Amino acid sequence: PYVQDQMFAENEGIFGKRLIAGAFVFSAGLGLVATNCVNAFSYGYDKLRFIKPVFIGDTIYSIRSNLDKKPRYKEMGLIRASYEVFKGEGELVLYCEHLQTVKYRNPADFVGKTEK
């Protein structure tokens, strides 16, 4: 009801107004820094946290940071990147880490170094 019902949000909600759904903040926030890469594939997300509420009319922006990379498969490695979504003047509202498999430029460089 906090997202869809304005009357409920105003009268019963702890913030006094409608929220933006966390799943939408996640999707829009990551979409702001997404790129098309035919050699990378989503492996999953870790540490997804909705830290602060986002309201209708708030402006958000995102920062992506590379955290780690390691050999994983015969032809693909695993990278971990963090996404921080902010609103307004730098208020952190969402954090998550994205794991992706990425094709090696030269698979021969990783022979004997992979986990699987």
PAKOL-338583 format. One line per 4 residues: their letters; for each residue z, x, y of C-alpha. Coordinates in Angstrom, 1 decimal. Last residue first. Example, Ala and Ser with C-alpha at 12.3 -4.5 7.8 and 13.67 -1.06 7.14 Angstrom:
PAKOL-338583
SA> 7.1,13.7,-1.1 | 7.8,12.3,-4.5
END
This chain:
PAKOL-338583
KETK> -12.8,35.9,-25.4 | -10.4,38.0,-23.4 | -13.1,40.3,-21.8 | -13.0,44.0,-21.3
GVFD> -14.9,45.3,-24.3 | -18.3,44.9,-22.7 | -17.7,44.2,-19.0 | -20.3,46.4,-17.3
APNR> -22.9,45.1,-19.7 | -22.6,41.7,-18.1 | -24.3,42.9,-14.9 | -24.2,40.4,-12.1
YKVT> -21.4,38.6,-14.0 | -21.6,34.8,-14.0 | -18.6,33.1,-12.4 | -16.0,30.9,-13.9
QLHE> -13.9,29.1,-11.3 | -10.2,28.6,-10.8 | -9.2,26.7,-7.6 | -5.7,27.1,-6.1
CYLV> -4.2,24.3,-4.1 | -2.5,23.7,-0.7 | -2.5,20.6,1.5 | -1.0,19.5,4.8
LEGE> -0.4,22.8,6.7 | 0.0,22.1,10.4 | -2.2,24.5,12.3 | -3.0,22.8,15.6
GKFV> -4.2,19.5,14.3 | -4.4,19.2,10.6 | -4.5,22.0,8.0 | -6.0,22.3,4.5
EYSA> -5.3,25.5,2.6 | -7.5,26.4,-0.3 | -6.6,29.3,-2.6 | -9.2,31.1,-4.7
RILG> -8.9,32.3,-8.3 | -11.9,33.9,-10.1 | -12.7,34.0,-13.8 | -15.4,36.2,-15.3
MEKY> -18.6,35.2,-17.1 | -21.1,36.7,-19.5 | -18.9,37.7,-22.5 | -15.9,35.7,-21.3
RPKK> -12.8,36.4,-19.2 | -13.1,39.4,-16.9 | -10.7,39.1,-13.9 | -10.7,38.0,-10.3
DLNS> -7.9,37.2,-7.9 | -6.9,35.7,-4.6 | -10.0,34.8,-2.7 | -9.0,32.9,0.4
RISY> -10.4,29.5,1.6 | -9.3,28.0,4.9 | -9.7,24.3,5.7 | -9.9,22.0,8.8
ITDG> -8.5,18.6,9.4 | -8.7,16.2,12.4 | -6.3,13.3,12.4 | -7.7,9.9,13.3
IFVP> -6.3,8.0,10.3 | -3.2,9.8,9.2 | -2.5,12.9,7.1 | 0.9,13.3,5.5
KIFR> 2.5,16.7,4.9 | 2.7,19.0,1.9 | 0.3,17.4,-0.7 | 0.5,20.2,-3.3
LKDY> -2.1,21.2,-5.9 | -0.7,24.3,-7.7 | -3.6,24.8,-10.1 | -7.2,23.5,-10.1
GYSF> -9.8,23.6,-12.8 | -12.6,25.7,-14.4 | -15.2,24.8,-11.8 | -18.5,26.6,-12.3
ANVC> -20.1,29.5,-10.5 | -23.7,31.0,-10.9 | -25.6,28.1,-9.2 | -23.5,28.5,-6.1
NTAV> -23.7,25.7,-3.5 | -21.0,26.2,-1.0 | -17.8,24.3,-0.3 | -15.7,25.0,2.8
LGLG> -15.5,21.6,4.3 | -15.8,19.9,0.9 | -12.4,21.4,-0.1 | -10.7,19.5,2.7
ASFV> -12.7,16.3,2.1 | -11.9,16.1,-1.5 | -8.2,17.1,-1.2 | -7.7,14.8,1.9
FAGA> -9.4,12.0,-0.1 | -7.1,12.5,-3.1 | -4.1,12.5,-0.8 | -5.1,9.0,0.5
ILRK> -5.1,8.9,4.3 | -1.9,7.2,5.5 | -1.4,4.0,7.4 | 1.2,3.6,10.0
GFIG> 5.0,3.4,10.5 | 5.7,6.7,8.6 | 8.4,5.4,6.2 | 6.3,2.3,5.4
ENEA> 7.7,-1.2,5.4 | 6.5,-2.8,8.7 | 3.6,-0.6,9.8 | 2.5,0.5,6.3
FMQD> 2.8,-3.0,4.9 | 0.8,-4.5,7.8 | -1.8,-1.8,7.5 | -2.3,-2.3,3.8
QVYP> -4.8,0.2,2.3 | -3.2,3.6,2.4 | 0.6,2.9,2.4 | 0.0,0.0,0.0
END
